[in-house]
Amino acid sequence: MNRVTAILGTKYPIIQGAMQYVANGKLVAAVSEAGGLGVVAAGGISSEQLITEINIVRKLTQKQFAVNLNLQYKNVPELVKTVIEQGIKIITTGAGTPKYYMDDLKKAGIKVIPVVLWPQIVQNLSIPVIAAGGIATRACVKAAFDLGCEGVQSGTIFSVCSESPVSDQWREAIYQNNNEPATLPLGMPAIRVLNTARAQEITQKNLSQAELMNNLNQGFMTAFKDKNVENGVIFAGEDVNLIHQKQSAQQIINELAQGLEK
Ligand SMILES: Cc1cc2nc3c(=O)[nH]c(=O)nc-3n(C[C@H](O)[C@H](O)[C@H](O)COP(=O)(O)O)c2cc1C
């Protein structure tokens, strides 16, 4: 048996990447219902908002789901308390080390999946490794498994699936993207974003990490809420040019899961 599905309690070892504001209760439930692991993104939201999204997931599915803690935000200690109180069983973490919270999370019996760079570490670990970044087709899944990973996490492809809350303008920017380069890496560790006018402007400024995050988050809201793509920032992976049409979470999971067949 695949160790990742055994640990997650899902049908497939496929995780939907956390995506701030995008990975809401509806999208998460759709991914979990389709046999993957949906992940509610807690980045940028309050404990109350997180509880609202968790309740939406629980109304829509009985299946396993997770919550992502984006460690760059100041309210992480409060969110840790909330996920424990809410009885969440799996946490993924991004943008930093979760070591300060590990004791509390472990005591609560929560499984923690930190996001790190996989090709370098897979040969040196005995615990299962889940590949993330650039995985949007069954061939990518197969390649990750060939390199020794036992699960995959995909973000961009789920960000534009039918159940995602992004606007049509955001979707089209992903489907029609033909910029060169396709995405720009910003910051350290890098966040990949579509090569829009706003993203280019940000690359030309000499910003501290904190200022950069501020600019990225403001630009993200311009794209997400105001639906203004060129003046906004759209997070997207290097697989963006492999994604050209709207699919449901179920169709995406079915496609990716075929890469698992031997
Ligand atoms: C729109 C968007 C928002 C994201 N927000 C977060 C986040 O809040 N926390 C996090 O840990 N990762 C975040 N990510 C990264 C994804 O969880 C995932 O690791 C990554 O997208 C995988 O690469 P891929 O997009 O090429 O599949 C985001 C990605 C996208 C596309």
The ligand as an SDF file (V2000), in Angstrom:
LIG
                    3D

 31 33  0  0  0  0  0  0  0  0999 V2000
   -2.8710   30.9350   -6.0690 C   0  0  0  0  0  0  0  0  0  0  0  0
   -1.8800   30.2390   -5.1640 C   0  0  0  0  0  0  0  0  0  0  0  0
   -1.8170   30.5590   -3.7930 C   0  0  0  0  0  0  0  0  0  0  0  0
   -0.9270   29.8830   -2.9290 C   0  0  0  0  0  0  0  0  0  0  0  0
   -0.9530   30.1620   -1.5800 N   0  0  0  0  0  0  0  0  0  0  0  0
   -0.2080   29.3900   -0.7120 C   0  0  0  0  0  0  0  0  0  0  0  0
   -0.3570   29.5280    0.7000 C   0  0  0  0  0  0  0  0  0  0  0  0
   -1.1450   30.3390    1.1940 O   0  0  0  0  0  0  0  0  0  0  0  0
    0.4020   28.7170    1.5250 N   0  0  0  0  0  0  0  0  0  0  0  0
    1.2800   27.7910    1.0060 C   0  0  0  0  0  0  0  0  0  0  0  0
    1.9450   27.0830    1.7930 O   0  0  0  0  0  0  0  0  0  0  0  0
    1.4280   27.6460   -0.3380 N   0  0  0  0  0  0  0  0  0  0  0  0
    0.6960   28.3910   -1.1930 C   0  0  0  0  0  0  0  0  0  0  0  0
    0.7980   28.1980   -2.5630 N   0  0  0  0  0  0  0  0  0  0  0  0
    1.6610   27.0860   -3.0620 C   0  0  0  0  0  0  0  0  0  0  0  0
    0.8290   25.7960   -3.2740 C   0  0  0  0  0  0  0  0  0  0  0  0
    0.2900   25.3240   -2.0660 O   0  0  0  0  0  0  0  0  0  0  0  0
    1.6200   24.6390   -3.9040 C   0  0  0  0  0  0  0  0  0  0  0  0
    2.6640   24.1870   -3.0720 O   0  0  0  0  0  0  0  0  0  0  0  0
    2.2440   25.0050   -5.2180 C   0  0  0  0  0  0  0  0  0  0  0  0
    1.3200   25.7710   -5.9310 O   0  0  0  0  0  0  0  0  0  0  0  0
    2.6010   23.7460   -6.0020 C   0  0  0  0  0  0  0  0  0  0  0  0
    3.1100   24.0560   -7.2760 O   0  0  0  0  0  0  0  0  0  0  0  0
    2.1750   24.1050   -8.5990 P   0  0  0  0  0  0  0  0  0  0  0  0
    1.3200   25.3120   -8.4700 O   0  0  0  0  0  0  0  0  0  0  0  0
    3.1620   24.1860   -9.7100 O   0  0  0  0  0  0  0  0  0  0  0  0
    1.3360   22.8520   -8.6110 O   0  0  0  0  0  0  0  0  0  0  0  0
   -0.0480   28.8870   -3.4500 C   0  0  0  0  0  0  0  0  0  0  0  0
   -0.0890   28.5980   -4.8320 C   0  0  0  0  0  0  0  0  0  0  0  0
   -0.9910   29.2430   -5.6890 C   0  0  0  0  0  0  0  0  0  0  0  0
   -1.0000   28.8630   -7.1620 C   0  0  0  0  0  0  0  0  0  0  0  0
  1  2  1  0
  2  3  1  0
  2 30  2  0
  3  4  2  0
  4  5  1  0
  4 28  1  0
  5  6  2  0
  6  7  1  0
  6 13  1  0
  7  8  2  0
  7  9  1  0
  9 10  1  0
 10 11  2  0
 10 12  1  0
 12 13  2  0
 13 14  1  0
 14 15  1  0
 14 28  1  0
 15 16  1  0
 16 17  1  0
 16 18  1  0
 18 19  1  0
 18 20  1  0
 20 21  1  0
 20 22  1  0
 22 23  1  0
 23 24  1  0
 24 25  2  0
 24 26  1  0
 24 27  1  0
 28 29  2  0
 29 30  1  0
 30 31  1  0
M  END
$$$$
